[in-house]
Amino acid sequence: MATASKQVPNGPDWIHEVKHDGYRTLIIRENERARLLSRSGTDRTKRYPWIAQAALKNRQKRFVIDGEAVILGVDGLSDFNALHSHKHDHESPALRVRHSRDGQ
């Protein structure tokens, strides 16, 4: 889990990323099946079917992507309330990728 800080640490042992406010999501592709799981293990595939469909279009048949499903506003900032409210369900949320590993 990330930790908030008032100052950015310096040095070669530190990496930084922008904190997007969304739902942590694992995309698991196994051959012709793609699943989306929350951090607690809840299946989110039906909630974001367009993300699962995009995963199935990837030429790799097996992989795991650790990311964050977010709705980005016109200002480029994530809007958790928009994502949580379901008012944008007809739109595709962005997926910010944290880490991916080829499963082959």
C-alpha positions in Angstrom: 0.0 0.0 0.0 1.2 3.5 -0.8 2.0 5.9 2.0 1.2 9.6 1.8 4.1 12.0 2.4 4.6 15.8 2.4 8.0 15.5 0.7 9.2 13.3 -2.2 12.2 11.2 -1.1 15.4 11.5 -3.1 17.8 8.8 -4.2 18.2 5.8 -6.4 16.2 3.5 -4.1 12.9 5.4 -4.7 10.4 5.3 -7.5 7.3 7.4 -7.7 3.9 7.2 -9.5 0.9 9.5 -9.8 -1.9 8.4 -7.4 -5.0 7.9 -9.5 -8.2 7.5 -7.4 -10.0 4.4 -8.7 -10.4 0.7 -8.2 -7.4 -1.5 -8.0 -7.9 -4.2 -10.7 -6.1 -7.3 -11.8 -6.7 -8.5 -15.3 -6.1 -12.2 -15.7 -6.0 -13.5 -19.3 -5.9 -17.3 -19.7 -6.3 -18.3 -23.3 -9.9 -17.3 -24.4 -10.9 -16.1 -20.9 -10.3 -12.7 -19.3 -11.2 -11.9 -15.7 -11.1 -8.7 -13.7 -10.6 -9.1 -10.0 -10.6 -6.5 -7.2 -8.0 -6.4 -4.5 -10.3 -8.3 -2.2 -10.9 -11.0 -4.9 -14.3 -9.8 -6.1 -15.0 -10.6 -9.7 -15.4 -7.2 -11.6 -15.6 -8.7 -15.1 -19.3 -7.9 -15.6 -18.8 -4.4 -14.1 -16.1 -3.5 -16.8 -16.7 -5.9 -19.7 -15.0 -3.5 -22.2 -11.7 -4.0 -20.2 -12.1 -7.8 -20.4 -12.8 -7.5 -24.2 -9.7 -5.4 -24.7 -7.6 -8.0 -22.9 -8.9 -10.7 -25.2 -7.7 -8.6 -28.2 -4.1 -8.8 -27.0 -2.1 -11.3 -28.9 -0.6 -12.7 -25.7 -2.8 -15.6 -24.5 -1.7 -15.6 -20.9 -0.9 -12.6 -18.7 -1.7 -10.7 -15.6 -2.0 -6.9 -15.4 -2.1 -5.1 -12.1 -3.8 -1.7 -12.7 -6.2 0.9 -11.5 -9.6 1.4 -13.3 -10.3 5.1 -13.3 -12.5 7.7 -15.0 -10.4 10.7 -16.2 -12.0 14.1 -16.4 -11.3 16.6 -19.1 -8.5 17.9 -16.9 -6.8 14.5 -16.9 -7.4 14.0 -13.2 -9.2 10.8 -11.9 -12.7 11.2 -10.6 -13.5 8.5 -8.1 -17.1 9.8 -7.5 -17.9 9.4 -11.2 -16.5 5.9 -11.2 -18.3 4.9 -8.0 -21.6 6.5 -9.0 -22.0 4.3 -12.1 -23.2 7.4 -14.1 -20.5 6.7 -16.7 -21.1 3.0 -17.1 -21.7 3.5 -20.8 -18.2 4.9 -21.2 -14.9 3.1 -21.0 -12.9 3.9 -17.9 -9.1 4.2 -18.3 -6.9 1.5 -16.9 -3.6 2.7 -15.4 -1.2 -0.2 -15.5 1.0 -0.8 -12.4 2.8 -3.9 -13.5 2.4 -6.7 -16.0 4.0 -10.0 -16.3 3.9 -12.3 -19.3 2.3 -15.6 -18.2 4.1 -17.8 -20.7 
